[in-house]
């Protein structure tokens, strides 16, 4: 091209360079490897041609002008080539990611719907091992962050949770603008103490909330834990859990079952508790005492210990509650207990 006097900015990339840039994009390699190659080649070509020019020039003025022209030509060529390489890389990367995300979404959807049961094939498509124990995660924001990059915040929160659980097998799938589903896996079994004590210390300031399912093995555990995480999220939203919170399904399972239909759940609570469902301080204190009393299998002593009051206080409050209800607390105790468990969730307390 130099010999022919061709315009360096009119070049087309060689097929080998196009193939290299596209493969780098598909492998997730940095485009800087392509750019570095051009920088190295530029130095080699410049040095070689400079020696030839020095040998051919008839005067210093001619050599200076030749160096100027050579510099302008080589920089024009390399600048154009690198721009074309970056453009090729970016287009291929975007196409590859769209295709990968589509395949991932289809595979996850097939697993969650029960249409996919081949763990090996699904693992290959997801690049995530399914023949492990899994914890399903749902991460969400109430509003978009100032920089608008919700996806990065949510992925970071799931990764932080994975680190807290001591595991690195992580899969994240965006679910709209302000939510993501995720899975954390381990080859062995999750430490129950770590799962019970999960916190999200780093994401509280960013407004991220998490809900998690219970650990489960294999492709069935992948699906079930996700469903539990979704149920735990519903309870967390109804309860107004704060940023940085991690709502575990095991802790809210009864509320999750009872709030599958929030409207019916609210009607059930109001119907069973009557005035005890009111928002005044006395009603809420009596309802809380009655719930703990039933939690403790109708033991006044254990209820008193949990509340830090005398047993006589428990007896007095139970009598008050029975007067309001119009019947003894042992009558339909199971329904009454469920209504007391659901009350803080569906009544927004």
Number of C-alpha atoms within 10 A of each C-alpha: 8 10 5 6 8 11 12 19 15 10 13 12 14 9 9 9 15 17 14 16 26 23 15 18 23 17 11 12 15 12 17 11 13 19 18 12 11 17 15 10 13 16 11 12 11 15 11 10 13 17 10 10 16 16 10 11 14 10 9 10 10 14 17 14 12 16 17 11 11 17 15 12 18 18 16 15 19 18 17 18 23 20 13 18 22 20 13 19 25 16 13 18 21 13 14 17 14 12 12 15 15 12 14 19 16 13 19 20 14 14 19 17 10 12 11 15 14 11 17 13 13 20 15 11 17 18 12 17 22 25 18 20 23 32 27 26 31 30 28 26 20 12 12 15 15 8 6 12 12 23 23 10 21 29 21 17 24 26 21 18 26 21 14 17 21 15 15 15 18 21 20 20 18 20 14 10 14 20 21 22 23 25 25 28 29 22 14 9 13 20 11 10 9 12 17 11 11 17 19 18 15 13 21 15 9 17 18 28 26 31 26 31 29 21 22 21 21 16 24 19 21 28 23 20 24 27 20 25 27 22 25 29 28 20 28 23 16 17 15 12 15 14 19 19 19 25 26 24 24 15 11 20 16 14 24 23 14 21 20 13 10 18 10 12 22 19 12 20 23 18 12 18 21 13 16 22 21 14 13 10 9 12 18 18 15 21 26 17 23 24 20 22 24 20 14 15 11 16 14 20 16 16 23 20 11 13 14 9 12 13 17 12 13 22 17 11 18 20 16 14 23 15 12 16 15 10 12 14 20 12 9 11 13 12 14 20 22 19 26 25 21 25 24 18 24 24 17 12 11
